[in-house]
Amino acid sequence: MPTEPPVITSPPADPPSFDPGFRDRFADLLQWRRDVRHFRTDPLPPGLLPELIDMAALAPSVGNSQPWRFVLVQSPEKRSLVIKNFETANAQALAAYDGDRARLYAGLKLAGLREAPVHLAVFCDAGTAQGHGLGRQSMPEMLEYSVVMAVHGFWLAARAANLGCGWVSILDPEQVRSDLELPSPWRLVAYLCAGYEQEPSNVPELERLGWETRRPSETSIFRR
């Protein structure tokens, strides 16, 4: 016979009060959550990284599937493979530009893979049975979106702990999975570098260097 789900009998905690002062600080946190590429090599304090991952795992997930899989890439050999992957993908990306845009691209620092003390690969386990498929019959990509929520939670938690975080997307994701020797149903969602920043800034680096400017949020609002 089917197993009945457990019944939660303990009452939920009373909700906290998020006053205007907290909301202002939260707005500061969002503004200072930048994509970081320039890291110091100082190690993190013991216990901080597991604490940040615990906070990331508070993210919502479709059907309560919790499909995120956090892989700490610590061995020099594995890190070297990821760096080689990045260098290959970055050269291919550069070849897609020409003229001034190519020169600007070539001068950008697009990853802190060599300096960052933390390499964290975040995968989606597309084969998980947890959640029993709820909410993803018509939109299976909701599994990966759930992992993105966890990544954003990690990013905010890192910034609140005075750490920088960078998302390295210039990679062959399947090569990363293969090099890290992970199961084939796992799909790379984010390869993160984390550590203390060299020069914190609340302005995106790509904006400071003239690659692209930030649009006002009103330009992204549509009404029907």
C-alpha positions, 0 to 999 in steps of 0.5 A: 500500500502507498505510504502516507505522508507524515502529518506535521503536528507542531505549529509554525513559528510566529512570523517576524516583523520586517520593519522599514529599517530591515527593508532598507538594509535588504535593499542595500544587500540587493544593490551590493550583490554584484558578480565578483571576479577579483578575489583575495586568496584568504580562506573562509572561516571554518564553518561559514561555507556549510552555513551559507549552503544551509541558507541556500537550501531554504529556497523554495522548490517545485513540489518540495523536490529540493533538486539542488546538488552542491559540489565543492570542487577542492582538488587542484586537479579538478580545478585545473580541468575547470580552468582549462574548460573556461579558457577554451570556452572563453576563446570561442566566445571571443571569436564571435566578436570583432572590432572594438567589441572584441578588444573590449571583451579581450580585456575583461576579467570574466572569472576568478577561478585561479584566486577564489578560495571556494569553487562551488558547482551547483547541479540540478538532479533531473532524475530526482523522484522527490516531490513526486513530479508535482508542478513539473508535468507541463514545465519540467524546467521548474526543477532548474528554476528551483536550483536558481533560487537556491543559487540566489539565496547562496549569493545573498547569504555570501554578500551578507557575510561580507563575501563576494560571489561570481557566477562563471557561465563561460563553460561547457556544462557537460564537460564540467559534469564529466570532469567532476565525475557526476551522474548523467542526470545531473545538469550544471546550473551554476559554477560559483566562485566565492571569497573576499573581494579585492575591491567591493563595489555596488556598481556592476563591473561590466557597467563600469567598464562600458560593456553594458548599462543597466536599464530602468526597471520600468522598461521591463514592465508590460501590461495587458 
